[in-house]
């Protein structure tokens, strides 16, 4: 699931907290929950967005407006963004392996949840029925509808199910790749000629082997240079 689309939608209104666990955090704060609590919080996050979807599905199409569709969606997606982005960061940087693993599992669960949400034809119809009141509404609708279509909402049911499996596989591969790079302790040796163009201050930060080669690892910020 593209979290940027959720963030765009959430920007319409200030998001409320996900639960009492988040209530004491400032906006933009990151909840650092114990590993044992992450599954409960993750289930709650998924349940909240599903509850909003269920309410929107029941809305008559002729009553679909920015106030009845975009506003509740932005509140729900705002809560999800605050929790999900924080958990994604923790999954990558927390020193406790159990906490990283718990947040990785939650990340995949929320991705699967949102991939399913964005394949929901009834929900898509409510967004399609909204007539934007201004340029902000129009831009928000454009992004959200594009996300539905990218996820295959207009595909036949069988193809839609196949797409869901592919998205789940892609999410897992992306996560595995990030973990493999993040936890790789290997150092690669490069000669000065091979690193031609790299700023001197960066070269000075690398250790060198007995042959004068620069040893470059996979840890931050080397993978971003």
VOBA-1610 file (N, C-alpha, C; in pm, whole numbers, padded with zeros to 5 digits, always signed):
BEGIN
Unk+00084-00120+00000Unk+00000+00000+00000Unk+00087+00125+00000Unk+00054+00222-00083Unk+00128+00348-00089Unk+00084+00438+00025Unk+00170+00452+00126Unk+00132+00532+00243Unk+00122+00681+00210Unk+00189+00724+00102Unk+00181+00864+00063Unk+00038+00902+00029Unk-00036+00812-00036Unk-00176+00841-00070Unk-00258+00861+00056Unk-00231+00780+00157Unk-00301+00797+00284Unk-00266+00930+00348Unk-00139+00967+00338Unk-00096+01093+00399Unk-00163+01212+00332Unk-00176+01207+00199Unk-00244+01315+00127Unk-00388+01327+00173Unk-00456+01214+00185Unk-00595+01217+00230Unk-00605+01264+00373Unk-00511+01222+00456Unk-00516+01258+00597Unk-00492+01406+00620Unk-00429+01473+00526Unk-00397+01614+00542Unk-00520+01704+00541Unk-00635+01651+00505Unk-00757+01732+00502Unk-00796+01782+00639Unk-00780+01696+00739Unk-00814+01735+00876Unk-00706+01685+00969Unk-00697+01745+01087Unk-00600+01697+01185Unk-00643+01560+01235Unk-00557+01458+01228Unk-00597+01325+01269Unk-00615+01315+01419Unk-00711+01234+01463Unk-00727+01205+01604Unk-00634+01092+01639Unk-00624+01057+01768Unk-00533+00950+01808Unk-00591+00815+01774Unk-00503+00719+01757Unk-00545+00584+01726Unk-00614+00520+01844Unk-00561+00538+01962Unk-00616+00477+02082Unk-00556+00548+02201Unk-00595+00502+02320Unk-00543+00565+02441Unk-00391+00559+02446Unk-00334+00454+02385Unk-00188+00439+02383Unk-00121+00557+02313Unk-00188+00619+02217Unk-00131+00729+02141Unk-00172+00865+02195Unk-00266+00864+02289Unk-00327+00990+02332Unk-00231+01089+02393Unk-00125+01041+02458Unk-00033+01133+02525Unk+00079+01180+02434Unk+00084+01129+02311Unk+00192+01168+02221Unk+00158+01297+02148Unk+00258+01381+02122Unk+00234+01498+02038Unk+00211+01452+01895Unk+00145+01535+01815Unk+00122+01499+01677Unk+00256+01475+01608Unk+00266+01364+01539Unk+00392+01327+01476Unk+00481+01244+01566Unk+00439+01224+01693Unk+00518+01141+01784Unk+00511+00995+01744Unk+00608+00918+01790Unk+00615+00776+01756Unk+00596+00693+01881Unk+00499+00603+01877Unk+00473+00514+01989Unk+00574+00400+01985Unk+00653+00386+02091Unk+00750+00277+02100Unk+00696+00173+02196Unk+00610+00088+02144Unk+00542-00012+02226Unk+00629-00136+02245Unk+00613-00204+02358Unk+00682-00332+02376Unk+00638-00430+02268Unk+00723-00525+02235Unk+00692-00620+02128Unk+00560-00693+02153Unk+00533-00725+02279Unk+00411-00800+02312Unk+00284-00719+02286Unk+00295-00585+02285Unk+00177-00499+02264Unk+00152-00467+02118Unk+00251-00486+02034Unk+00237-00447+01894Unk+00123-00519+01822Unk+00107-00652+01839Unk-00006-00718+01771Unk-00141-00659+01807Unk-00161-00626+01935Unk-00290-00567+01976Unk-00311-00432+01909Unk-00208-00349+01911Unk-00219-00218+01849Unk-00240-00229+01698Unk-00174-00327+01639Unk-00187-00348+01495Unk-00329-00392+01460Unk-00384-00485+01539Unk-00521-00530+01517Unk-00619-00415+01532Unk-00593-00328+01629Unk-00681-00214+01651Unk-00676-00118+01532Unk-00556-00095+01480Unk-00541-00006+01364Unk-00616-00061+01244Unk-00602-00191+01220Unk-00671-00254+01107Unk-00823-00250+01127Unk-00867-00275+01250Unk-01010-00276+01278Unk-01072-00139+01259Unk-00999-00035+01295Unk-01052+00101+01283Unk-01074+00141+01138Unk-00977+00111+01053Unk-00993+00149+00913Unk-01102+00065+00849Unk-01115-00062+00889Unk-01220-00148+00836Unk-01358-00099+00880Unk-01366-00048+01002Unk-01494+00003+01050Unk-01537+00126+00970Unk-01442+00211+00938Unk-01474+00327+00855Unk-01519+00284+00716Unk-01451+00185+00660Unk-01490+00133+00528Unk-01632+00078+00533Unk-01665+00003+00638Unk-01798-00056+00650Unk-01907+00052+00654Unk-01879+00161+00723Unk-01976+00271+00730Unk-01991+00338+00594Unk-01880+00359+00526Unk-01886+00425+00395Unk-01956+00336+00292Unk-01940+00206+00303Unk-02005+00114+00209Unk-02157+00125+00215Unk-02209+00159+00332Unk-02354+00167+00352Unk-02412+00301+00308Unk-02326+00397+00278Unk-02371+00531+00242Unk-02435+00530+00104Unk-02559+00580+00090Unk-02620+00590-00043Unk-02534+00675-00135Unk-02523+00635-00259Unk-02435+00706-00352Unk-02473+00853-00368Unk-02602+00882-00361Unk-02644+01021-00379Unk-02614+01107-00256Unk-02564+01045-00151Unk-02525+01119-00031Unk-02374+01128-00016Unk-02301+01085-00117Unk-02155+01089-00112Unk-02106+01231-00140Unk-02047+01292-00041Unk-01997+01430-00050Unk-01860+01437+00017Unk-01790+01549+00003Unk-01663+01563+00076Unk-01681+01543+00227Unk-01794+01591+00280Unk-01817+01581+00425Unk-01848+01438+00468Unk-01918+01362+00385Unk-01960+01228+00425Unk-01861+01119+00384Unk-01773+01150+00291Unk-01677+01050+00244Unk-01533+01092+00275Unk-01492+01208+00226Unk-01353+01248+00242Unk-01316+01275+00387Unk-01407+01338+00462Unk-01373+01372+00600Unk-01355+01248+00687Unk-01452+01154+00691Unk-01428+01034+00773Unk-01309+00951+00725Unk-01288+00950+00594Unk-01173+00877+00542Unk-01043+00941+00587Unk-01037+01074+00585Unk-00914+01141+00624Unk-00884+01124+00773Unk-00989+01119+00855Unk-00968+01096+00998Unk-00912+00956+01021Unk-00977+00856+00960Unk-00934+00717+00978Unk-00795+00693+00921Unk-00770+00746+00802Unk-00639+00726+00740Unk-00531+00804+00814Unk-00569+00917+00874Unk-00473+00994+00953Unk-00426+00916+01074Unk-00520+00849+01141Unk-00484+00766+01255Unk-00391+00653+01212Unk-00425+00594+01099Unk-00345+00482+01050Unk-00204+00528+01013Unk-00194+00643+00948Unk-00063+00695+00909Unk+00025+00717+01032Unk-00030+00777+01136Unk+00050+00806+01254Unk+00106+00679+01316Unk+00023+00576+01320Unk+00068+00448+01377Unk+00160+00373+01283Unk+00119+00363+01156Unk+00189+00280+01058Unk+00328+00333+01026Unk+00339+00463+01004Unk+00470+00520+00971Unk+00566+00506+01088Unk+00514+00527+01210Unk+00598+00511+01327Unk+00648+00369+01341Unk+00556+00273+01320Unk+00594+00133+01327Unk+00693+00094+01220Unk+00678+00151+01101Unk+00771+00122+00993Unk+00911+00171+01025Unk+00919+00288+01089Unk+01050+00340+01128Unk+01113+00251+01234Unk+01034+00213+01334Unk+01085+00129+01442Unk+01133-00006+01388Unk+01060-00060+01290Unk+01098-00188+01230Unk+01236-00182+01166Unk+01278-00064+01129Unk+01407-00048+01062Unk+01520-00005+01154Unk+01488+00063+01263Unk+01597+00123+01342Unk+01603+00081+01488Unk+01500+00016+01542Unk+01502-00016+01685Unk+01610-00119+01716Unk+01684-00102+01825Unk+01792-00196+01858Unk+01742-00333+01905Unk+01618-00343+01951Unk+01563-00469+01999Unk+01506-00550+01883Unk+01564-00667+01857Unk+01522-00748+01742Unk+01375-00791+01753Unk+01328-00823+01873Unk+01189-00866+01889Unk+01093-00754+01854Unk+01128-00632+01890Unk+01043-00517+01857Unk+01045-00492+01707Unk+01162-00505+01645Unk+01170-00490+01499Unk+01083-00595+01431Unk+01093-00719+01475Unk+01016-00827+01413Unk+00866-00807+01430Unk+00824-00762+01548Unk+00682-00739+01573Unk+00628-00630+01482Unk+00706-00525+01462Unk+00662-00416+01376Unk+00668-00453+01228Unk+00761-00539+01191Unk+00764-00588+01054Unk+00637-00669+01023Unk+00599-00755+01118Unk+00477-00836+01099Unk+00355-00746+01088Unk+00352-00641+01169Unk+00240-00547+01164Unk+00238-00472+01032Unk+00355-00436+00983Unk+00363-00365+00856Unk+00301-00447+00743Unk+00332-00576+00740Unk+00275-00662+00637Unk+00125-00678+00654Unk+00080-00685+00779Unk-00063-00699+00804Unk-00139-00576+00758Unk-00086-00458+00790Unk-00154-00336+00750Unk-00147-00315+00599Unk-00038-00358+00537Unk-00029-00351+00391Unk-00137-00438+00328Unk-00152-00559+00380Unk-00254-00650+00327Unk-00394-00593+00348Unk-00415-00534+00465Unk-00545-00473+00495Unk-00577-00363+00396Unk-00480-00274+00374Unk-00505-00160+00287Unk-00510-00200+00140Unk-00436-00302+00102Unk-00448-00351-00036Unk-00590-00401-00061Unk-00646-00469+00040Unk-00783-00516+00027Unk-00884-00402+00024Unk-00861-00303+00109Unk-00950-00187+00112Unk-00953-00117-00023Unk-00835-00102-00083Unk-00826-00031-00210Unk-00871-00114-00329Unk-00912-00237-00304Unk-00973-00319-00408Unk-01124-00331-00388Unk-01177-00260-00292Unk-01319-00270-00259Unk-01403-00186-00356Unk-01482-00252-00437Unk-01559-00182-00541Unk-01664-00090-00482Unk-01728-00131-00370Unk-01832-00048-00310Unk-01773+00082-00254Unk-01658+00071-00192Unk-01592+00191-00139Unk-01548+00281-00254Unk-01492+00221-00357Unk-01450+00296-00475Unk-01567+00375-00534Unk-01685+00313-00539Unk-01803+00380-00595Unk-01840+00503-00515Unk-01820+00499-00383Unk-01853+00617-00299Unk-01758+00732-00330Unk-01631+00702-00348Unk-01536+00807-00382Unk-01564+00861-00523Unk-01598+00773-00614Unk-01629+00817-00751Unk-01750+00908-00755Unk-01842+00888-00661Unk-01965+00967-00659Unk-01947+01106-00598Unk-01837+01128-00531Unk-01813+01258-00466Unk-01786+01365-00570Unk-01853+01477-00557Unk-01826+01594-00640Unk-01742+01691-00559Unk-01618+01714-00598Unk-01530+01800-00518Unk-01585+01942-00506Unk-01567+01998-00386Unk-01614+02134-00361Unk-01508+02238-00395Unk-01383+02195-00400Unk-01274+02289-00430Unk-01154+02212-00485Unk-01046+02284-00509Unk-00927+02223-00569Unk-00863+02120-00476Unk-00873+02143-00345Unk-00815+02047-00250Unk-00889+01915-00258Unk-01022+01923-00259Unk-01103+01801-00274Unk-01068+01729-00404Unk-01056+01805-00511Unk-01030+01745-00642Unk-00896+01673-00644Unk-00794+01735-00586Unk-00662+01673-00585Unk-00661+01548-00496Unk-00731+01556-00383Unk-00740+01441-00294Unk-00810+01324-00362Unk-00922+01353-00427Unk-00994+01248-00498Unk-00910+01186-00609Unk-00838+01269-00678Unk-00753+01219-00787Unk-00652+01117-00735Unk-00589+01149-00623Unk-00490+01058-00566Unk-00550+00930-00514Unk-00662+00942-00443Unk-00725+00823-00384Unk-00780+00732-00494Unk-00847+00790-00593Unk-00901+00708-00702Unk-00790+00639-00780Unk-00678+00708-00798Unk-00565+00647-00868Unk-00511+00527-00790Unk-00513+00540-00658Unk-00465+00428-00574Unk-00558+00308-00588Unk-00689+00332-00586Unk-00785+00223-00610Unk-00754+00152-00742Unk-00737+00232-00846Unk-00718+00176-00980Unk-00583+00104-00992Unk-00480+00157-00926Unk-00350+00090-00926Unk-00357-00046-00858Unk-00444-00057-00759Unk-00458-00184-00686Unk-00549-00283-00758Unk-00609-00242-00869Unk-00687-00336-00949Unk-00834-00341-00919Unk-00890-00234-00863Unk-01032-00236-00826Unk-01122-00263-00946Unk-01080-00225-01065Unk-01164-00243-01185Unk-01140-00376-01256Unk-01053-00459-01202Unk-01029-00590-01261Unk-01143-00686-01229Unk-01162-00791-01311Unk-01257-00897-01276Unk-01214-00961-01144Unk-01307-01019-01069Unk-01276-01075-00936Unk-01155-01167-00933Unk-01144-01259-01030Unk-01033-01352-01030Unk-00900-01280-01048Unk-00894-01185-01140Unk-00772-01109-01163Unk-00740-01019-01043Unk-00844-00970-00979Unk-00825-00886-00861Unk-00759-00967-00749Unk-00804-01091-00731Unk-00746-01177-00629Unk-00600-01209-00662Unk-00571-01229-00790Unk-00433-01254-00832Unk-00346-01132-00803Unk-00401-01015-00829Unk-00326-00892-00803Unk-00297-00877-00654Unk-00394-00912-00570Unk-00375-00902-00425Unk-00259-00990-00380Unk-00250-01110-00436Unk-00139-01199-00402Unk-00005-01140-00447Unk-00005-01079-00564Unk+00118-01018-00614Unk+00161-00901-00526Unk+00065-00819-00483Unk+00099-00706-00396Unk+00153-00754-00262Unk+00093-00861-00208Unk+00140-00916-00082Unk+00283-00968-00096Unk+00309-01035-00208Unk+00444-01086-00234Unk+00544-00972-00250Unk+00503-00869-00321Unk+00591-00754-00341Unk+00624-00686-00208Unk+00523-00669-00123Unk+00545-00608+00009Unk+00646-00689+00090Unk+00632-00822+00086Unk+00724-00909+00161Unk+00865-00901+00104Unk+00878-00901-00028Unk+01010-00891-00089Unk+01077-00758-00056Unk+01001-00650-00058Unk+01056-00519-00024Unk+01106-00517+00120Unk+01028-00577+00208Unk+01067-00581+00348Unk+01191-00668+00368Unk+01194-00784+00303Unk+01311-00872+00314Unk+01437-00804+00261Unk+01422-00734+00147Unk+01537-00666+00089Unk+01590-00559+00184Unk+01499-00479+00240Unk+01541-00374+00333Unk+01612-00433+00454Unk+01560-00545+00506Unk+01622-00609+00622Unk+01760-00665+00586Unk+01770-00728+00470Unk+01898-00785+00429Unk+02006-00678+00415Unk+01969-00563+00361Unk+02064-00454+00348Unk+02097-00396+00486Unk+01994-00376+00566Unk+02011-00314+00698Unk+02099-00398+00790Unk+02085-00529+00784Unk+02155-00616+00878Unk+02281-00679+00820Unk+02317-00637+00699Unk+02438-00690+00636Unk+02562-00621+00696Unk+02646-00699+00759Unk+02766-00645+00825Unk+02890-00651+00735Unk+02871-00698+00613Unk+02984-00714+00521Unk+03042-00578+00481Unk+03174-00576+00462Unk+03243-00458+00412Unk+03303-00492+00275Unk+03279-00407+00178Unk+03332-00427+00044Unk+03452-00335+00023Unk+03555-00388-00042Unk+03678-00312-00065Unk+03673-00244-00202Unk+03701-00114-00203Unk+03706-00037-00327Unk+03837+00040-00334Unk+03894+00042-00451Unk+04017+00120-00469Unk+03980+00268-00481Unk+04082+00354-00468Unk+04058+00497-00481Unk+04004+00531-00619Unk+04052+00459-00721Unk+04006+00483-00858Unk+03858+00449-00873Unk+03817+00342-00807Unk+03677+00299-00815Unk+03583+00396-00744Unk+03637+00473-00650Unk+03556+00570-00575Unk+03582+00712-00623Unk+03636+00725-00742Unk+03662+00858-00797Unk+03532+00938-00803Unk+03538+01060-00752Unk+03419+01144-00750Unk+03351+01150-00616Unk+03383+01053-00528Unk+03328+01055-00393Unk+03397+01166-00315Unk+03323+01252-00246Unk+03385+01364-00172Unk+03491+01317-00074Unk+03596+01397-00057Unk+03706+01362+00032Unk+03659+01337+00175Unk+03561+01418+00223Unk+03516+01401+00360Unk+03447+01265+00380Unk+03387+01214+00272Unk+03325+01082+00280Unk+03432+00974+00279Unk+03531+00988+00192Unk+03639+00890+00186Unk+03711+00879+00321Unk+03728+00991+00388Unk+03798+00991+00517Unk+03720+00915+00624Unk+03590+00898+00603Unk+03508+00827+00702Unk+03520+00675+00689Unk+03580+00627+00578Unk+03593+00484+00556Unk+03727+00432+00613Unk+03723+00314+00670Unk+03848+00249+00710Unk+03913+00191+00585Unk+04042+00160+00595Unk+04115+00105+00481Unk+04181-00026+00520Unk+04194-00115+00421Unk+04262-00242+00447Unk+04411-00227+00424Unk+04483-00337+00434Unk+04628-00333+00420Unk+04676-00292+00283Unk+04588-00300+00183Unk+04626-00261+00046Unk+04585-00118+00013Unk+04529-00049+00112Unk+04489+00089+00088Unk+04350+00103+00029Unk+04280-00009+00015Unk+04142-00003-00035Unk+04048+00050+00073Unk+03946+00119+00031Unk+03846+00171+00124Unk+03741+00063+00151Unk+03707+00046+00278Unk+03610-00056+00319Unk+03474+00012+00339Unk+03379-00025+00256Unk+03247+00038+00258Unk+03142-00064+00298Unk+03064-00031+00400Unk+02961-00121+00448Unk+02823-00088+00394Unk+02724-00161+00443Unk+02587-00142+00399Unk+02505-00061+00498Unk+02568-00019+00606Unk+02497+00056+00708Unk+02479+00202+00664Unk+02380+00268+00726Unk+02357+00410+00698Unk+02475+00491+00748Unk+02522+00594+00679Unk+02465+00648+00555Unk+02531+00596+00426Unk+02613+00490+00439Unk+02686+00443+00320Unk+02594+00399+00208Unk+02481+00339+00240Unk+02389+00294+00136Unk+02314+00411+00075Unk+02330+00531+00129Unk+02261+00649+00075Unk+02355+00746+00009Unk+02486+00715+00010Unk+02582+00809-00048Unk+02566+00815-00199
//
